Amino acid sequence: MDFVLSEMIDQVMTARASVKPLVIQGGGTKDFYGEFVPESSGAGVLDVSAYRGVVNYQPSELVVTARAGTPLEEIEQLLAEHGQMFAFEPPRLGANSTIGGCVAAGLSGPRRMCAGALRDYVLGTKLLDANGAVLRFGGEVMKNVAGYDVSRLLAGSLGIFGPILEVSLKVVPRPLAEQTLQLLCNEAGALERFNIWRSQPLPISATSWMEERGQGVLRVRLSGSEAAVASAIRALGGELVDPLQARAWWDGLRDQTHSFFSLRPLWRLSVPPKTPALGLGETLIEWNGGQRWLAGSDVEPDFVRKAAARHGGHATLYRHQGNTGTPVFHPVSAGVLAISERLKQEFDPTGMFNRGRLFRQF
């Protein structure tokens, strides 16, 4: 058995014997995400960052398998050498971002609107449970997924079921051509365009709208064949953005490095794309209207959540300062909570891993 894995198993067994909780640590780039856990909780740290390396990658199979501590940057460089990429554009949020952390957080970037979410690309995983056993779910091909798809369940679980050891993810070819258009319009005008574009066969891979220096700026990225992109440019109009500037913009959105994301509190609202302007404060819109970021607003948390729920969506207090007393995640139904608690009991009966990180109750 690998020495690093053996060390982790020993640490888990020791923690279980002493009834001590463990906080799973990778690259640390997403430590902010999730419920507030006070440092006085007495939890130990299970560092998985040393468990790294690409286990298997066959470009012709469009699947990469890597250990959880493998830097995301390292994997993406490998994929780029073969003209491939992760379709869901996982937020990197720093140079130390790991592939295991990406899956545990379950976050997707600008291309999610056309490509699907991270969980849609998870084919298989390995998990270390509270008994020190290595569990394997799924595989490296779609046909291996049968019954309960635990691998995809782990996406966004924030480690509450145990540390992810290894993941197999589907990859896709990079687009042959990519261009970005820029149009000036207000929020209502942007949402109207998004509604129109959704019903048309356009190669749109990302959209965004926000106010900049007093005027609304809509950007739309087109990805695909040369002919398809050229045709879409003629159909949509607007101003072509310099490729380097466009790349900087979409990378900034993906990695959340724009100044907008530095404002607190920062809310992430997921709503049906046809939802009209919510009027809650400074807003950045992505995913053809499906994702709305709300920054620096002094609107009461309950009001924000009720506004999202009224339209069939939910709101996450994505970034906050310390323990605000406000739950980070939108309240779930009693049924969903019961299922999650039962799964937690199955994989981690002593409540050892990332206690309180996803649900305050466990």
C-alpha positions, 0 to 999 in steps of 0.5 A: 500500500502507498506510504502516504495512504497508509499514513492517512489510514493510521491517522483516521484509525487513531482519531476514531479510537480517541473520538476526535473529529478531523478536518480534511485539508487539501490545497486550502483554496476553498477553506472559506466555503461552507459553514463556519467551524470555530477553531476551538472545535478541537478537530485534528487536520487530515492533510491529503495534499501529499496524496497526488499524481495522475493515475491514468490518462488515455487521451483517446478515452477522454478520461483522466484519473488522479489522486485527490491531492494532485494540483488542478493546474498540473492536470489542466496542463497535461490535458492542454498538451493533448488539446483537451480540457475540463468542460465545466471549468472548475474555479481554481481560486489559487495555485494550490487548488487540488482536483479532490478539492474541486470535486468536494466543493462541486463548483463549476465555472462560466462554461457550466451553462452549456456544458453541465455541472462538475458532477455530470463529469464524475465517473468514479471515486475512491473514498476513505471511510471512518473505518479506515477502509478504501471504498470504490464507486463507479469506474472510468467509463459511463457504463460502470455507473449503475444503481446509486451513483455515489461518485456524483453524490460526493461532488459538493459534499464538502468531505462530510462522508470522508476524504476523497482519495481518487477521482475519474473525470470525463474530459472534452476536446478544446473548441477549435475557435473561440471569440467574445462579443461585448454589448452595452445594455441594462440588466433587463435588456441582458436578461431579455437577450439571454431568453432569446438566445436560449431558443436559438442554435448558437454556440454560446459557451459563457455569458456575463453581465454587470455594471461597469463605470455606470453602464451595463456590459454584457459579454458572450463567449462563442465556442465551436467550429470556425464557421459556427462562431463566425455565423453567430458573430454575424447574428448577434452583433456587438463588438469583438473583444481582443482575445487576450482581454477576453481570456483575462475576463473569463479567467477572472470570472472563473477564478473569482479574481475580479474586484466584484468578488472582494465585496462582503457579503457575497451571495450566490443565487441559483434561479431559473434563467427566466427570473427577472431582475431581483433588485437586491443590489450590485449584481453580476449575472452568469449562466444566461441568467441562471446564476446571480452574484450579489455583492456588498448588499445590506439586504437582510439574509432572510429577504435574499433567500425569500427572493430566490425561493419565490422564483424557485431558486436558492441562495448561498452565503458564499463568502462571509466574515467569521461567524455571522450566525446566518446559515451559509446554505439555503435550508433544505427540505426535511426529506433531503436532510434526513437522507443526507443524515442517513448517508452520513451515518452510513459512511461516518457513524461517529461524525468524525469528518468535517463536522458541521461543514455542510450541515450544522446538524452533523 
